[in-house]
Amino acid sequence: MTRYYAPASTGNFTVGFDLLGLALAPESGALLGDVLEVDAQKPVAQLSLAVSGRYAHQLPADPRHNVVLACHQAFERLLERPLPRFAMHLQKNLPVGSGLGSSACSIVVACHALNEAFGRPLDQERLLQVMAGCEGGISGSIHYDNVAPSVFGGLQLMLPHSAKISRRLPCFGHWRVVVCYPGTTVSTKAAREVMPATVDRATAVEFAGLLSRFVSALYAGDEAEALDSLRDVLAEPHRQALIPELTPLRALFSGHGIAHLGISGSGPTLFALCTDDGQAQTAAKLFAGHYEKNADAMTHICRIAESGVRAL
């Protein structure tokens, strides 16, 4: 039985709608992501999936509706031949509809594990496309900002219309990302539907300018410039109604000197970008104090994950 792990991720990273994604690694050493066990040495007659973990109760009761089994079906369609069936076990450590790349995480770990079990019939680029296609079937559109960091780790910049899907960006090693899931759910598809189909020219230019400014600051090692460019002019103005606590919490965190508070992916998870461990501890306490009444809520102090999906 081989165990595989894919880390959680923060999509958009405020300034890069659909274009920036950051892989997360809790300072505590916890596996903030999904673990899949596959017994590839013992094929079975019927594909099966057992599910456990803190957030297993948020998944469909019938495992036949789980995205892990959908990934097996995607391989069969692509390779156009019957493939071995396995008994699998998913440890679901991420809440569904949380803004932490939960569906992408399950898809990445499943596709990676199955590709290994089948003898690697897909190269990395084709495998990424399969992952993104499966994810797009859930979110309503194909985008890589959760898939790529979960596969490769680090802070990934998506590269539309390029042969290379994403590129890892330099980052500040002392940054800490404190993520807080409040215990509620926002559907990625619903969060995309509140956004307008088009934006005006001024907004498009501002978005491009802020993103280019952020990327340039990372390469220049200019932390102040990078932090100052973290503004979301595309999604946040339309999604604030889905996360009404964002504005008062941002004022609270700013009052404690915390550099930035943003929406993780499409929410409702929020993330605080902190420049030292003291700020991170403060952010975690503020989050926990605000959401402590919800049993499903969780808060993690994270660093940027150096690696992505892998065998444990």
C-alpha positions as CSV (number, residue, x, y, z in Angstrom):
1,M,0.0,0.0,0.0
2,T,1.6,3.3,-1.1
3,R,0.5,6.6,0.4
4,Y,0.6,9.8,-1.7
5,Y,0.1,13.4,-0.5
6,A,-0.8,16.6,-2.2
7,P,-0.7,19.9,-0.3
8,A,-3.4,22.5,0.0
9,S,-3.0,25.8,-1.9
10,T,-4.2,29.4,-2.0
11,G,-5.4,30.4,-5.4
12,N,-5.4,33.9,-6.9
13,F,-3.1,35.1,-4.0
14,T,-5.1,38.4,-4.1
15,V,-3.3,40.1,-7.0
16,G,-3.3,37.2,-9.5
17,F,-6.8,36.0,-10.3
18,D,-6.5,32.5,-11.9
19,L,-2.8,33.2,-12.4
20,L,-1.1,32.9,-9.0
21,G,-1.2,29.9,-6.6
22,L,0.8,29.2,-3.4
23,A,1.3,25.7,-1.9
24,L,0.9,25.6,1.9
25,A,2.9,23.7,4.5
26,P,1.9,24.1,8.2
27,E,4.7,25.0,10.6
28,S,3.2,22.3,12.9
29,G,4.1,19.6,10.4
30,A,0.5,18.6,9.9
31,L,-0.5,17.3,6.5
32,L,-2.8,20.1,5.3
33,G,-3.8,18.4,2.1
34,D,-5.2,15.0,1.0
35,V,-3.6,11.6,1.4
36,L,-4.5,8.7,-0.9
37,E,-3.5,5.1,-0.3
38,V,-3.4,2.8,-3.3
39,D,-2.6,-0.9,-3.3
40,A,-1.2,-1.1,-6.8
41,Q,0.3,-4.6,-6.2
42,K,-3.2,-6.1,-5.7
43,P,-5.7,-5.2,-8.4
44,V,-9.3,-6.0,-7.6
45,A,-12.4,-6.8,-9.6
46,Q,-14.3,-3.6,-8.6
47,L,-12.8,-0.2,-8.1
48,S,-13.4,1.0,-4.5
49,L,-12.8,4.0,-2.3
50,A,-12.9,4.3,1.4
51,V,-12.9,7.7,2.9
52,S,-11.8,9.0,6.4
53,G,-10.3,12.2,7.8
54,R,-11.6,15.3,9.6
55,Y,-13.6,16.5,6.6
56,A,-14.8,13.2,5.2
57,H,-18.4,14.1,6.3
58,Q,-18.4,16.9,3.7
59,L,-17.9,14.5,0.8
60,P,-20.8,12.7,-1.0
61,A,-22.1,9.8,1.0
62,D,-21.8,7.5,-2.1
63,P,-18.1,7.2,-3.0
64,R,-19.0,6.6,-6.6
65,H,-19.6,10.3,-6.8
66,N,-16.1,11.1,-5.4
67,V,-13.7,12.9,-7.7
68,V,-11.0,10.3,-7.0
69,L,-13.0,7.7,-8.9
70,A,-13.8,10.2,-11.6
71,C,-10.0,10.5,-12.1
72,H,-9.8,6.8,-12.8
73,Q,-12.6,7.2,-15.4
74,A,-10.7,10.1,-17.0
75,F,-7.6,7.9,-17.4
76,E,-9.7,5.2,-19.1
77,R,-11.3,7.7,-21.5
78,L,-7.9,9.2,-22.4
79,L,-6.0,5.9,-22.8
80,E,-9.0,4.2,-24.5
81,R,-8.5,0.9,-22.8
82,P,-9.6,-0.8,-19.6
83,L,-7.3,-0.2,-16.7
84,P,-6.6,-2.1,-13.5
85,R,-8.9,-1.5,-10.6
86,F,-7.6,-0.8,-7.1
87,A,-8.8,-0.6,-3.5
88,M,-8.1,3.0,-2.5
89,H,-8.4,5.0,0.7
90,L,-8.7,8.8,0.8
91,Q,-7.8,10.7,3.9
92,K,-9.7,14.0,3.5
93,N,-7.9,16.7,5.5
94,L,-9.3,19.7,3.6
95,P,-12.9,21.1,3.8
96,V,-14.9,21.2,0.7
97,G,-15.7,24.5,-0.9
98,S,-13.2,26.2,1.4
99,G,-10.9,28.1,-1.0
100,L,-7.9,25.9,-0.2
101,G,-8.0,23.9,-3.4
102,S,-9.8,21.0,-1.8
103,S,-11.1,19.5,-5.1
104,A,-7.8,20.2,-6.8
105,C,-6.0,18.5,-4.0
106,S,-8.0,15.3,-4.3
107,I,-7.6,15.3,-8.1
108,V,-3.9,16.0,-8.0
109,V,-3.2,13.2,-5.5
110,A,-5.5,10.8,-7.4
111,C,-4.1,11.5,-10.8
112,H,-0.5,11.3,-9.6
113,A,-1.1,8.1,-7.7
114,L,-2.9,6.5,-10.7
115,N,-0.3,7.5,-13.2
116,E,2.3,5.9,-11.0
117,A,0.2,2.7,-10.6
118,F,-0.4,2.5,-14.3
119,G,3.3,2.7,-15.1
120,R,3.4,6.5,-16.0
121,P,1.6,6.5,-19.3
122,L,1.2,10.3,-19.2
123,D,4.1,12.8,-19.2
124,Q,3.9,15.7,-16.8
125,E,2.3,18.1,-19.2
126,R,-0.4,15.7,-20.2
127,L,-1.0,14.8,-16.6
128,L,-1.4,18.4,-15.7
129,Q,-4.0,18.9,-18.4
130,V,-6.0,15.9,-17.1
131,M,-5.9,17.3,-13.6
132,A,-7.0,20.7,-14.8
133,G,-9.8,19.1,-16.9
134,C,-11.1,17.2,-13.9
135,E,-11.0,20.3,-11.7
136,G,-12.7,22.4,-14.4
137,G,-15.6,20.0,-14.3
138,I,-16.2,20.9,-10.7
139,S,-15.4,24.7,-10.7
140,G,-17.0,25.4,-14.0
141,S,-13.8,26.5,-15.9
142,I,-10.3,25.2,-16.4
143,H,-7.7,27.0,-14.4
144,Y,-4.4,25.9,-12.9
145,D,-3.8,28.2,-10.0
146,N,-4.6,25.4,-7.5
147,V,-3.5,22.4,-9.5
148,A,0.1,23.8,-10.3
149,P,1.1,24.6,-6.8
150,S,-0.3,21.3,-5.5
151,V,1.8,19.5,-8.1
152,F,5.0,21.5,-7.9
153,G,5.0,23.4,-4.6
154,G,6.1,27.0,-4.2
155,L,4.5,30.1,-5.5
156,Q,3.5,29.4,-9.1
157,L,2.7,31.9,-11.9
158,M,0.4,30.5,-14.6
159,L,1.6,31.1,-18.2
160,P,-1.4,31.3,-20.6
161,H,-0.6,30.5,-24.2
162,S,2.8,29.1,-23.3
163,A,4.1,25.6,-23.8
164,K,5.0,25.7,-20.1
165,I,1.9,25.8,-17.9
166,S,3.5,27.6,-14.9
167,R,6.7,29.0,-13.5
168,R,7.9,29.0,-9.9
169,L,8.5,32.5,-8.6
170,P,11.1,33.6,-6.1
171,C,9.6,34.5,-2.7
172,F,10.5,35.7,0.7
173,G,11.5,32.8,2.9
174,H,10.4,34.6,6.1
175,W,6.9,35.1,5.0
176,R,4.2,33.2,6.9
177,V,0.7,32.6,5.5
178,V,-1.9,32.1,8.2
179,V,-5.0,30.5,6.8
180,C,-8.3,30.3,8.5
181,Y,-11.3,28.3,7.3
182,P,-14.4,29.6,9.2
183,G,-16.4,26.4,8.9
184,T,-18.7,27.6,6.2
185,T,-18.8,26.9,2.4
186,V,-18.6,29.0,-0.7
187,S,-18.9,27.1,-4.0
188,T,-16.2,28.0,-6.5
189,K,-18.7,28.0,-9.2
190,A,-21.0,30.3,-7.3
191,A,-18.1,32.6,-6.5
192,R,-17.3,32.9,-10.2
193,E,-20.9,33.5,-11.1
194,V,-21.0,36.7,-9.0
195,M,-18.3,38.2,-11.1
196,P,-19.1,40.2,-14.3
197,A,-18.4,38.5,-17.7
198,T,-16.3,41.5,-18.8
199,V,-14.4,44.4,-17.1
200,D,-13.8,47.9,-18.2
201,R,-10.4,48.9,-19.7
202,A,-9.3,50.8,-16.6
203,T,-9.8,47.8,-14.3
204,A,-8.0,45.5,-16.8
205,V,-5.0,47.9,-16.9
206,E,-5.0,48.2,-13.2
207,F,-5.1,44.4,-12.7
208,A,-2.2,43.9,-15.1
209,G,-0.2,46.6,-13.5
210,L,-0.6,45.3,-10.0
211,L,0.3,41.8,-11.0
212,S,3.3,42.8,-13.0
213,R,4.4,45.1,-10.1
214,F,4.1,42.2,-7.7
215,V,6.1,39.8,-9.9
216,S,8.7,42.4,-10.6
217,A,9.1,43.1,-6.8
218,L,9.6,39.4,-6.1
219,Y,12.5,39.2,-8.6
220,A,14.0,42.4,-7.3
221,G,13.7,41.3,-3.7
222,D,11.7,44.4,-2.8
223,E,9.4,43.2,0.0
224,A,7.7,46.6,0.6
225,E,6.8,46.9,-3.1
226,A,5.5,43.4,-3.2
227,L,3.3,43.9,-0.2
228,D,2.0,47.2,-1.4
229,S,0.9,45.7,-4.7
230,L,-1.3,43.1,-3.1
231,R,-4.7,44.4,-4.1
232,D,-7.6,42.5,-5.8
233,V,-9.5,44.7,-8.3
234,L,-11.1,41.9,-10.2
235,A,-12.8,39.4,-7.8
236,E,-12.9,40.9,-4.3
237,P,-15.2,43.8,-5.1
238,H,-17.8,41.3,-6.3
239,R,-17.2,38.6,-3.7
240,Q,-17.2,40.7,-0.6
241,A,-20.9,40.1,-0.2
242,L,-20.2,36.4,0.1
243,I,-17.6,37.1,2.9
244,P,-19.0,40.2,4.8
245,E,-16.5,39.8,7.7
246,L,-13.5,40.5,5.4
247,T,-13.7,44.3,5.7
248,P,-13.9,44.5,9.6
249,L,-11.3,41.8,10.0
250,R,-8.9,43.6,7.6
251,A,-9.2,46.7,9.8
252,L,-8.6,44.6,12.9
253,F,-5.5,42.9,11.4
254,S,-4.1,46.1,10.1
255,G,-4.4,47.6,13.5
256,H,-2.0,44.8,14.7
257,G,0.5,45.6,12.0
258,I,-0.3,42.5,9.9
259,A,0.8,43.2,6.3
260,H,-2.2,41.8,4.4
261,L,-5.5,40.0,4.7
262,G,-7.0,38.4,1.6
263,I,-9.4,35.8,0.3
264,S,-7.9,32.4,-0.3
265,G,-9.1,31.3,-3.7
266,S,-12.9,31.9,-3.9
267,G,-13.3,31.8,-0.1
268,P,-14.6,31.6,2.5
269,T,-11.1,30.8,3.9
270,L,-9.1,34.0,4.6
271,F,-5.3,34.3,4.7
272,A,-3.1,36.7,6.5
273,L,0.3,37.4,5.0
274,C,2.8,38.0,7.8
275,T,6.4,39.1,7.7
276,D,7.6,37.5,10.9
277,D,6.6,34.8,13.4
278,G,5.2,37.3,15.9
279,Q,2.7,38.6,13.4
280,A,1.8,35.0,12.5
281,Q,1.0,34.1,16.1
282,T,-1.1,37.2,16.5
283,A,-3.0,36.5,13.3
284,A,-3.7,32.9,14.4
285,K,-5.1,34.1,17.7
286,L,-7.3,36.7,16.0
287,F,-8.6,34.2,13.6
288,A,-9.2,31.6,16.3
289,G,-11.0,34.1,18.5
290,H,-13.3,35.1,15.7
291,Y,-14.3,31.7,14.5
292,E,-13.7,29.4,17.5
293,K,-17.5,28.6,17.9
294,N,-17.6,26.6,14.6
295,A,-16.6,23.0,15.1
296,D,-15.4,22.7,11.5
297,A,-13.2,25.8,11.6
298,M,-9.5,25.5,11.5
299,T,-6.4,27.8,11.5
300,H,-2.9,27.0,10.4
301,I,0.3,29.0,10.4
302,C,2.0,28.0,7.2
303,R,5.2,28.5,5.2
304,I,5.4,28.2,1.5
305,A,5.6,24.4,0.7
306,E,8.9,23.6,-1.1
307,S,7.5,20.5,-2.7
308,G,4.1,19.4,-4.1
309,V,2.5,16.0,-4.6
310,R,4.7,13.1,-3.6
311,A,4.8,9.6,-2.1
312,L,5.0,9.6,1.7
